[in-house]
Amino acid sequence: MAQEIEALTPYARSLGITIESWEEGTPILSVPFDKMVEGRPEHYHGGATGGLLETAGYAALRAELGRQGRAAMLKPINITVQYLAAGKSRTSHAVGRVTKLGRRSANITVEAWQDERTRPIATAVMNVLMTDPDD
């Protein structure tokens, strides 16, 4: 539960993002479709999709840092989102994967999908600076 609270920012919670399950130590996030995430009628707003991707990326990184017993303040260097298909009026899911974890920076890839995980609606690549929490 403590990991879940750390992984979800107030913004993420306001969108209704939750940790749906864990897969090999990495959280899978989901957000149900409702008016809070709606853009054009019956479709996710791009910002809500981007927020889900970003939250899943940070959650994956925090989980990996936790496994290593590391604490860090996370600061975005760059986040690039690719919108591949319109998110429709149903639950969306996302999972991140840490592709490189260094001492001061991390690279993460993230995928969001709805019905089939093999058919993502959006992807993201994140570069994150990690600083000592006591600095």
C-alpha contacts under 8 A as a table, 3 or more apart, distances in Angstrom:
res1	aa1	res2	aa2	distance
1	M	4	E	4.99
1	M	5	I	6.39
2	A	5	I	5.22
2	A	6	E	6.27
3	Q	6	E	5.11
3	Q	7	A	6.00
3	Q	63	A	7.48
4	E	7	A	5.11
4	E	8	L	6.33
4	E	19	I	6.73
5	I	8	L	5.48
5	I	9	T	7.70
6	E	9	T	7.24
7	A	55	T	7.37
7	A	58	Y	6.91
7	A	59	A	4.79
7	A	62	R	6.85
8	L	11	Y	7.88
8	L	12	A	5.66
8	L	13	R	6.31
8	L	17	I	7.68
8	L	18	T	7.60
8	L	55	T	6.85
8	L	59	A	7.43
9	T	12	A	5.10
9	T	13	R	6.26
9	T	55	T	7.82
10	P	13	R	5.06
10	P	14	S	6.05
11	Y	14	S	5.06
11	Y	15	L	6.49
12	A	15	L	5.26
12	A	16	G	6.53
12	A	17	I	5.39
12	A	51	G	7.01
12	A	52	L	7.30
12	A	55	T	6.83
13	R	16	G	4.99
13	R	17	I	5.42
13	R	18	T	7.15
14	S	17	I	7.53
15	L	31	V	7.27
15	L	36	M	6.12
15	L	37	V	6.51
15	L	48	A	7.34
16	G	31	V	5.56
16	G	32	P	6.87
17	I	29	L	6.60
17	I	30	S	5.55
17	I	31	V	4.49
17	I	32	P	7.63
17	I	52	L	7.09
18	T	29	L	5.56
18	T	30	S	5.55
18	T	31	V	6.44
19	I	22	W	7.80
19	I	27	P	6.17
19	I	28	I	5.84
19	I	29	L	4.42
19	I	30	S	6.37
20	E	27	P	7.39
20	E	28	I	5.65
20	E	29	L	5.24
20	E	30	S	5.86
21	S	27	P	5.91
21	S	28	I	5.32
21	S	29	L	7.20
22	W	25	G	5.82
22	W	26	T	5.36
22	W	27	P	4.42
22	W	28	I	5.75
23	E	26	T	5.16
23	E	27	P	6.28
23	E	28	I	6.97
25	G	63	A	6.98
25	G	64	E	7.92
26	T	59	A	7.76
26	T	60	A	5.54
26	T	63	A	6.27
26	T	64	E	7.69
26	T	95	V	7.58
26	T	96	G	7.60
26	T	97	R	7.88
27	P	56	A	7.49
27	P	59	A	6.67
27	P	60	A	6.35
27	P	63	A	7.65
27	P	95	V	6.65
27	P	96	G	7.98
28	I	56	A	7.20
28	I	93	H	6.87
28	I	94	A	5.82
28	I	95	V	4.91
28	I	96	G	7.89
29	L	52	L	7.67
29	L	56	A	6.25
29	L	93	H	5.49
29	L	94	A	5.25
29	L	95	V	6.39
30	S	52	L	7.76
30	S	91	T	6.70
30	S	92	S	5.52
30	S	93	H	4.22
30	S	94	A	6.35
31	V	52	L	7.60
31	V	91	T	5.64
31	V	92	S	5.49
31	V	93	H	6.60
32	P	90	R	6.28
32	P	91	T	4.20
32	P	92	S	6.46
33	F	36	M	7.87
33	F	37	V	6.40
33	F	38	E	7.21
33	F	44	Y	7.33
33	F	89	S	5.45
33	F	90	R	5.13
33	F	91	T	5.46
33	F	92	S	7.57
34	D	37	V	5.85
34	D	38	E	6.32
34	D	89	S	7.69
35	K	38	E	5.02
37	V	44	Y	5.59
37	V	45	H	5.75
37	V	48	A	5.52
38	E	41	P	6.74
38	E	42	E	6.64
38	E	43	H	5.65
38	E	44	Y	4.68
38	E	45	H	5.18
39	G	42	E	7.61
39	G	43	H	5.79
39	G	44	Y	5.31
39	G	45	H	3.87
39	G	46	G	7.30
40	R	43	H	5.59
40	R	44	Y	7.31
40	R	45	H	6.99
42	E	88	K	6.04
42	E	89	S	4.99
43	H	86	A	6.76
43	H	87	G	5.49
43	H	88	K	4.55
43	H	89	S	5.50
44	Y	48	A	6.62
44	Y	49	T	6.73
44	Y	86	A	7.24
44	Y	87	G	5.07
44	Y	88	K	6.18
44	Y	89	S	6.97
45	H	48	A	5.28
45	H	49	T	6.51
46	G	49	T	5.08
46	G	50	G	6.08
46	G	83	Y	7.99
47	G	50	G	4.92
47	G	51	G	5.96
48	A	51	G	4.93
48	A	52	L	6.19
49	T	52	L	5.12
49	T	53	L	6.31
49	T	87	G	7.83
49	T	112	A	7.85
49	T	122	A	7.56
50	G	53	L	5.08
50	G	54	E	6.11
50	G	81	V	6.82
51	G	54	E	5.14
51	G	55	T	6.00
52	L	55	T	5.18
52	L	56	A	6.11
52	L	93	H	7.98
52	L	94	A	6.78
52	L	112	A	7.77
53	L	56	A	5.17
53	L	57	G	6.20
53	L	94	A	6.26
53	L	95	V	7.65
53	L	96	G	7.78
53	L	110	V	6.10
53	L	111	E	6.88
53	L	112	A	6.52
53	L	123	T	7.23
53	L	124	A	6.56
54	E	57	G	5.09
54	E	58	Y	6.29
54	E	79	I	7.86
54	E	110	V	7.90
54	E	124	A	7.74
54	E	126	M	7.91
55	T	58	Y	5.24
55	T	59	A	6.01
56	A	59	A	4.98
56	A	60	A	6.12
56	A	94	A	6.00
56	A	95	V	5.39
56	A	96	G	5.37
56	A	110	V	6.93
57	G	60	A	5.24
57	G	61	L	6.33
57	G	95	V	7.02
57	G	96	G	4.61
57	G	97	R	7.08
57	G	98	V	7.92
57	G	108	I	6.24
57	G	109	T	6.98
57	G	110	V	5.90
57	G	126	M	7.28
58	Y	61	L	5.04
58	Y	62	R	6.03
58	Y	96	G	7.80
59	A	62	R	5.12
59	A	63	A	6.10
59	A	96	G	7.48
60	A	63	A	5.15
60	A	64	E	6.30
60	A	95	V	7.33
60	A	96	G	5.26
60	A	97	R	6.16
60	A	98	V	6.72
61	L	64	E	5.13
61	L	65	L	6.12
61	L	96	G	7.89
61	L	97	R	7.73
61	L	98	V	6.22
61	L	106	A	7.91
61	L	108	I	7.57
62	R	65	L	5.04
62	R	66	G	5.99
63	A	66	G	5.03
63	A	67	R	6.31
64	E	67	R	5.13
64	E	68	Q	6.46
64	E	98	V	7.73
65	L	68	Q	5.10
65	L	69	G	6.13
65	L	70	R	5.01
65	L	71	A	6.58
65	L	72	A	7.99
66	G	69	G	4.92
66	G	70	R	5.85
66	G	71	A	7.23
67	R	70	R	7.71
71	A	132	D	7.20
71	A	133	P	6.84
72	A	130	M	5.56
72	A	131	T	5.41
72	A	132	D	5.17
72	A	133	P	5.29
73	M	130	M	5.59
73	M	131	T	5.13
73	M	132	D	6.19
73	M	133	P	5.24
74	L	128	V	6.40
74	L	129	L	5.86
74	L	130	M	4.89
74	L	131	T	6.66
75	K	128	V	5.65
75	K	129	L	5.06
75	K	130	M	6.40
75	K	131	T	7.91
76	P	79	I	7.09
76	P	126	M	7.52
76	P	127	N	6.33
76	P	128	V	4.58
76	P	129	L	6.09
77	I	126	M	7.65
77	I	127	N	5.30
77	I	128	V	5.18
77	I	129	L	6.16
78	N	126	M	5.77
78	N	127	N	5.15
78	N	128	V	7.01
79	I	124	A	6.80
79	I	125	V	5.80
79	I	126	M	4.47
79	I	127	N	6.43
80	T	124	A	5.39
80	T	125	V	5.31
80	T	126	M	6.50
81	V	122	A	7.02
81	V	123	T	5.79
81	V	124	A	4.31
81	V	125	V	6.71
82	Q	122	A	5.48
82	Q	123	T	5.25
82	Q	124	A	6.09
83	Y	86	A	7.61
83	Y	121	I	6.33
83	Y	122	A	4.45
83	Y	123	T	6.73
84	L	120	P	7.00
84	L	121	I	4.96
84	L	122	A	5.06
84	L	123	T	7.61
85	A	120	P	7.59
85	A	121	I	4.60
85	A	122	A	6.82
86	A	121	I	6.44
87	G	90	R	7.89
87	G	92	S	7.52
87	G	114	Q	7.40
87	G	121	I	6.31
90	R	114	Q	7.14
91	T	114	Q	6.14
92	S	112	A	6.76
92	S	113	W	5.71
92	S	114	Q	4.60
93	H	112	A	5.42
93	H	113	W	5.39
93	H	114	Q	6.03
94	A	110	V	6.93
94	A	111	E	5.46
94	A	112	A	4.11
94	A	113	W	6.38
95	V	110	V	5.68
95	V	111	E	5.75
95	V	112	A	6.77
96	G	108	I	6.54
96	G	109	T	5.64
96	G	110	V	4.15
96	G	111	E	6.56
97	R	108	I	5.52
97	R	109	T	5.35
97	R	110	V	6.25
98	V	101	L	6.77
98	V	106	A	7.15
98	V	107	N	5.99
98	V	108	I	4.39
98	V	109	T	6.55
99	T	106	A	7.61
99	T	107	N	5.51
99	T	108	I	5.37
99	T	109	T	6.84
100	K	106	A	5.41
100	K	107	N	5.00
100	K	108	I	7.05
101	L	105	S	6.42
101	L	106	A	4.51
101	L	107	N	6.60
102	G	105	S	5.29
102	G	106	A	5.88
103	R	130	M	7.61
104	R	129	L	5.90
104	R	130	M	4.96
104	R	131	T	6.54
105	S	127	N	7.10
105	S	128	V	5.49
105	S	129	L	4.48
105	S	130	M	5.39
106	A	127	N	5.81
106	A	128	V	5.20
106	A	129	L	6.63
106	A	130	M	7.45
107	N	125	V	7.32
107	N	126	M	5.67
107	N	127	N	4.70
107	N	128	V	6.44
108	I	125	V	5.78
108	I	126	M	5.04
108	I	127	N	6.55
109	T	123	T	7.37
109	T	124	A	5.73
109	T	125	V	4.63
109	T	126	M	6.33
110	V	123	T	5.46
110	V	124	A	5.04
110	V	125	V	6.43
111	E	120	P	6.19
111	E	121	I	7.82
111	E	122	A	6.08
111	E	123	T	4.47
111	E	124	A	6.60
112	A	117	R	7.77
112	A	120	P	5.39
112	A	121	I	5.76
112	A	122	A	5.29
112	A	123	T	6.15
113	W	116	E	6.41
113	W	117	R	5.47
113	W	118	T	7.80
113	W	119	R	6.34
113	W	120	P	4.31
113	W	121	I	5.09
113	W	122	A	7.03
114	Q	117	R	6.97
114	Q	119	R	7.96
114	Q	120	P	7.32
114	Q	121	I	7.19
115	D	119	R	7.86
116	E	119	R	5.40
116	E	120	P	7.44
117	R	120	P	6.14
120	P	123	T	7.03
131	T	135	D	7.28
132	D	135	D	5.52
